[in-house]
């Protein structure tokens, strides 16, 4: 498979791991948009949120839990943002479902 995030999960491309378990893997974004910018991905290849059917509800919940756990570990007590870009118009640049955890500074709204 030529998926960038699958290669990162498999260890074929180096990354700075932040969290991992049997369902997901989280790593520091190489182009951070905030002092804390972590990508949380399912180990299973799912192209986008649109491709996550009913059978993936527990996995999606687990990824959100993992994001909150990482935020706690990173000390983001003043808040943080979770972003899921979906499709071209949503700004998704890698076709593997992923959550962006952003924090460590005040985040403006609307985002863009």
C-alpha positions in Angstrom: 0.0 0.0 0.0 1.3 3.4 -0.8 -0.5 5.3 2.0 1.8 7.7 3.8 0.1 7.1 7.2 0.1 3.3 6.8 3.9 3.5 6.2 4.3 5.6 9.3 2.2 3.1 11.4 4.3 0.2 10.0 7.5 2.0 10.9 8.7 2.3 7.3 8.7 6.1 7.7 10.1 7.6 11.0 7.8 9.5 13.2 7.7 10.8 16.8 5.2 8.6 18.5 3.0 10.3 21.1 0.5 7.5 21.8 -0.2 4.0 20.6 -2.4 1.1 21.3 -4.0 -1.8 19.4 -6.5 0.5 17.6 -4.6 3.7 16.9 -1.3 5.5 16.6 -0.6 9.2 17.3 2.5 11.1 16.2 3.7 14.7 16.1 2.8 16.5 12.9 6.0 17.4 10.8 4.4 20.7 9.9 2.9 21.9 13.2 0.3 24.6 13.1 0.3 25.1 16.9 2.8 24.4 19.7 1.0 21.0 20.1 0.0 19.4 16.8 -0.6 15.6 17.0 -2.1 13.4 14.3 -4.2 10.5 15.6 -4.8 7.7 13.1 -6.5 4.3 13.2 -4.2 1.4 12.6 -6.7 0.1 10.1 -6.7 2.0 6.8 -9.9 4.0 6.4 -9.7 6.5 3.6 -11.8 9.2 5.2 -14.6 9.8 7.7 -17.1 9.3 4.9 -15.8 5.7 4.6 -16.3 4.9 8.3 -19.6 3.0 8.4 -21.8 2.0 11.4 -19.4 -0.8 12.2 -16.6 1.8 13.0 -18.5 3.7 15.7 -16.5 2.2 18.5 -13.2 2.9 16.7 -14.2 6.5 16.1 -15.1 7.0 19.7 -11.8 5.4 20.7 -9.9 7.9 18.5 -11.6 10.8 20.2 -10.8 9.3 23.6 -7.2 8.9 22.6 -7.1 12.6 21.5 -8.5 13.7 24.9 -5.9 11.4 26.7 -3.1 12.9 24.7 -4.4 16.4 25.5 -4.3 15.5 29.2 -0.8 14.2 28.9 0.3 17.3 27.1 -1.2 19.5 29.8 -3.6 21.3 27.5 -5.7 22.5 30.5 -6.9 25.7 28.8 -8.4 23.8 25.8 -7.6 22.4 22.5 -9.1 21.7 19.1 -9.8 18.4 17.3 -10.1 18.7 13.5 -11.1 16.0 11.0 -10.6 17.2 7.4 -12.7 15.1 5.0 -12.5 15.2 1.2 -10.9 17.8 -1.1 -13.2 20.7 -0.1 -12.6 19.8 3.6 -8.8 20.1 3.1 -7.9 16.4 3.5 -4.4 16.0 2.1 -3.7 12.3 3.1 -6.3 9.7 2.2 -6.2 8.0 5.6 -8.7 9.1 8.3 -6.9 11.2 10.9 -7.6 13.6 13.7 -5.6 16.7 14.3 -5.1 17.6 17.9 -4.1 21.3 18.1 -3.3 23.2 21.3 -0.8 25.2 23.3 -2.1 28.6 22.1 -5.3 30.4 21.6 -7.0 29.2 18.4 -9.0 31.6 16.3 -12.5 31.0 14.9 -13.4 30.5 12.1 -10.4 28.4 11.3 -10.2 29.1 7.5 
